[in-house]
Amino acid sequence: MTDYILVAVAALVAGALGAPFLQFVGGKKDPGRYAGYVAVAALLAAIAATALNSATKTSTSPAFGALLSSNALGNLFALLTLSVTLFVAVASFTLVRQGSAANSPLYYSLLSFAALGMLLISYAADLLVLFVAWELMSIPTYALAGFLKKEEASNEAAVKYAVLGALSSAIILYAISLTYGLTGTTSITGAASSLGSQLSDPVAGLAILLFIVGFGFKMSLVPFHMWAPDAYEGAPTPIAALFAAGTKKAGFVATIRVVLAISTVYSLTPQGGLFTIPNVLAVLALATMTVGNLAALTQKSMTRLLAYSSIAQAGYILIGFVIYSYGQGNPAFAQQAQVGMTGALFHIINHSVMKGAAFLGAGLVILKLGNGNLDSFDGLARRMPVTAFTLAVSFLALAGVPPLSGFWSKLLLFTSVLNGPYAWLAVAGVLNSALSMGYYGWAVKRMYFDEPGGDSSPVGEPASMVVVFGVLVALIVAFGLLPGPVISFAQNAVPPLGVP
Amino acid sequence: MADVLSLLILVPLAGSGATYTLSSLGGGRRWSSYIAAAFALATLFLAGYAFWSVYSATPAVGQYAFTEDHPWIAVPGFGVDILLGLDGLSAPLVFVASILGVLSILSARSLIDKREPAFYALLLLAEASIMGAFASLNLVVFYLFWELTLVPVFFLIGVWGGDRRRYAALKFIIFTFAGSAVMLLGFLALYFGVSANTFDIPSLVAMGVPAGLQYLPLLAVFVGFAVELPVFPFHSWQPDAYEQAPAPVNVLLSGLLPKFAGYALIRIGLSLFPQAASQYAWAFIVVAVVSMFFGAVVALLQSDLKRMFAYTSISHMGFVLFGCFATVVSGNPLGIEGAILLMFTHALATGALFTVSGFVEKQSGTRKIPLLGSMGQWAPLTAGLLAVASSAAMGIPPFASFLAELMVISGGISAYAVAAVTVLVPVITGGYFLWMLKRVVIDPPAGGASTGGSGDISRGDAAVIIAYFVPLILLTAFSFLILSPAAPVAQLAINLAHGGIAP
């Protein structure tokens, strides 16, 4: 039996360790080039292995003893995060020029390490593996955020992100140790099921809450989102795309695996009442989407706008988590829980594509026009038509305009909660979508209707970026016109209710 | 001719792509209007055929002709079907949409002089999605086409509009997007709320929506209609959008987009939420009557031709709302039948008005009523067309608008005798149109500032505008073409409102 996950891990390790040595091969002119090729090759190999794993292993099966678990949910997140990293790596060929060129091989090495971390998080079946993978993903991204080492903003971003990231890791580790103390196991399934039966102990509630907080940092849920806008803005733009489309998703899969698997009793306190997992998540969802959208309305820089819009989108995704968690305790809501989690997974996929397109488009504009203020997007349709079109499509999709991809996933999310105690969450979600048109529509207006501020000459768009944009736009449109296969894929990945 | 309705959507959609690619490839801008017009004509023939079929073989109460069912999303626990069908409500709307599609493209040949390929492509894209909205019998698909229409219109206003186009386009998209998003809530609540677990309208009607799930969803859905129609006080975006849009886009914007709401009001509002609709019919009628008077009175105060027509539109759409709920209250089918006829005639009359205003602006450089004047002397043909279009909008015989307003008001009186005050609305409308005509056509310009424009409208362009009047006049004699298929539509609403018996 071939263990494809092992192949994927090996490919990424080889890429991560091999890339720095190519500094000496490539010559002085462009030392990062070969390292980039190695990283891309490693990522392609890892994606191929994961795809094979997804195609050949239809049932849940343990790997590496019981430390990893190969199942549909893991495949979905592994494929997604690796593909995002691949796009980031390819886009980096063009977009990362300002950074010190000598460091380039290191950049691709760090990227491969982060991809390895995300791969392992996707499949983790043990809390300690999860934590190690979490750090493997996080630590390279701290360095990547500060990669433009001569720029103050980049340094600030890295420091802020690293401090808060370390805090969140500590919180997760504390939650793991509490869980181990209560249940005597670090296996996620074992811990989740016995945490459920031990809820008479308030410490169990505390452990669950700490997990939500720790993962919440990476998901940039409000109020744990403070680092995100600064990190997104200061980091090289492809790395911002990695944060929004990649590492953020690791937070979601960890939450699904650990928090949402607690099925038997879902109250955080022994008495039950209002302090339940779905209620906590619902409040976080409401705060996240509302704060994200309101803050996005007032931004003057494109990357900050996208950072806040990314926060808001996490709020929509949480809607599916809420109804899924509620369905764990209420069999009557099983079908809605299923649809809600399908919508959440579909929106996670869509968000990666849409936000990836938006960040890479913004990155090209920043590279070519020198700054990311919204003013530099005025009249962009005339100067950089392909980039403007990509940005417009991704904005409309993020707002949820049909028949683009974002529409369907939001439709599933809102439909799933509209009947039952969380109907207000769908109302909030829809009003937030309407609110988000305020800034997405405004950005489109700037690009298509306004006149360019100063220089209005056309700006060259590199062929490699045009290809990347073309693929991403095609995905946004295709997922919108033919959502069936993707929805099926997402639905297959939904963990069955009640069986952690 | 199996899948007529699919073709109705796909032909203009293909036209959109063809217009853009062919004119960008070679031949250039000159050909784009011909290519677009050819596709619009093909659509017109299809729609005419569908309209005639629905008339000659009218589907029974609660039945549809040309039904098509294409599963779109079918995963366990969730499904969306592209369910299409026509009846006496949608067939006239599809037909009038295809007429306006052709005429707006023809009038654009003289009115649009930049980036034509993109313009015609977007216009056809809008037409395709308008067709889709009228033909769909699935809530999500209907919403999808409704939303899809907003995007090309947003670009059409924002790129080709007047001086304040950017503001108007943004305001348009934000208002209508917000309104329809709220409407979507009302739709989505039905999926898990009704045991059928479906978005298909006929199944939901047959199943019946539980009483508890009628009130809030009806309110949500009504917010969407109220923004789109628009009714006072949800209309703030509309005068700006209508004023700034180029005239050929106005034809779609004022002629067809409000009909989404009128269509959905009957198809969805009255059919899925009959109990809530009849219980609160009085409230909707109050909103409608206020809107009728508000539109008429504010139109009186406008000094810009297009803004004046915009408020006229608010007033007329109030009639549609009024007629629908009058039938719900009284059980008298006149209200809904009149509303359907009114939607058809309003589309043509308002299309003519806005097209004329486009030519007035092109020739004189302004649409301001005080600056225009003595048009009867320097542009007699334009002035004549403006007068005829105004008569059509006022509802003067021999235009069928007269008949439609008469039916709605009679239907309204049979619901509430007090509603007789609404006869004042056509009186006010007649008053301000005549006053406008006096100032624009007869009187010399205020202060004698303007001495007229650059000549009269060309014969070809005049013929396009006259083409709007022909069906309006014919319909007075042949109103049965619309009214006889409309009868089962009204009957369904009456059955549901009185006794809640599904067909």
Chai-1 contact restraints between the chains, C-beta under 6 A:
chainA,res_idxA,chainB,res_idxB,connection_type,confidence,min_distance_angstrom,max_distance_angstrom,comment,restraint_id
A,Q335,B,G77,contact,1.0,0.0,6.0,A-B,restraint_1
A,Q336,B,F192,contact,1.0,0.0,6.0,A-B,restraint_2
A,Q338,B,G77,contact,1.0,0.0,6.0,A-B,restraint_3
A,V339,B,G77,contact,1.0,0.0,6.0,A-B,restraint_4
A,V339,B,F78,contact,1.0,0.0,6.0,A-B,restraint_5
A,V401,B,E147,contact,1.0,0.0,6.0,A-B,restraint_6
A,P402,B,L144,contact,1.0,0.0,6.0,A-B,restraint_7
A,P402,B,E147,contact,1.0,0.0,6.0,A-B,restraint_8
A,P402,B,L148,contact,1.0,0.0,6.0,A-B,restraint_9
A,P403,B,L144,contact,1.0,0.0,6.0,A-B,restraint_10
A,F414,B,L188,contact,1.0,0.0,6.0,A-B,restraint_11
A,T415,B,L188,contact,1.0,0.0,6.0,A-B,restraint_12
A,T415,B,Y191,contact,1.0,0.0,6.0,A-B,restraint_13
A,L418,B,L188,contact,1.0,0.0,6.0,A-B,restraint_14
A,L418,B,A189,contact,1.0,0.0,6.0,A-B,restraint_15
A,N419,B,F192,contact,1.0,0.0,6.0,A-B,restraint_16
A,N419,B,G193,contact,1.0,0.0,6.0,A-B,restraint_17
A,V430,B,A181,contact,1.0,0.0,6.0,A-B,restraint_18
A,V430,B,L185,contact,1.0,0.0,6.0,A-B,restraint_19
A,S433,B,A181,contact,1.0,0.0,6.0,A-B,restraint_20
A,A434,B,F177,contact,1.0,0.0,6.0,A-B,restraint_21
A,A434,B,A178,contact,1.0,0.0,6.0,A-B,restraint_22
A,A434,B,A181,contact,1.0,0.0,6.0,A-B,restraint_23
A,M437,B,I174,contact,1.0,0.0,6.0,A-B,restraint_24
A,M437,B,F177,contact,1.0,0.0,6.0,A-B,restraint_25
A,G438,B,I174,contact,1.0,0.0,6.0,A-B,restraint_26
A,G441,B,L170,contact,1.0,0.0,6.0,A-B,restraint_27
A,G441,B,I173,contact,1.0,0.0,6.0,A-B,restraint_28
A,G441,B,I174,contact,1.0,0.0,6.0,A-B,restraint_29
A,K445,B,R166,contact,1.0,0.0,6.0,A-B,restraint_30
A,K445,B,L170,contact,1.0,0.0,6.0,A-B,restraint_31
A,F449,B,G158,contact,1.0,0.0,6.0,A-B,restraint_32
A,F449,B,R166,contact,1.0,0.0,6.0,A-B,restraint_33
A,P483,B,I73,contact,1.0,0.0,6.0,A-B,restraint_34
A,G484,B,I73,contact,1.0,0.0,6.0,A-B,restraint_35
A,I487,B,V75,contact,1.0,0.0,6.0,A-B,restraint_36
A,S488,B,V75,contact,1.0,0.0,6.0,A-B,restraint_37
A,Q491,B,V75,contact,1.0,0.0,6.0,A-B,restraint_38
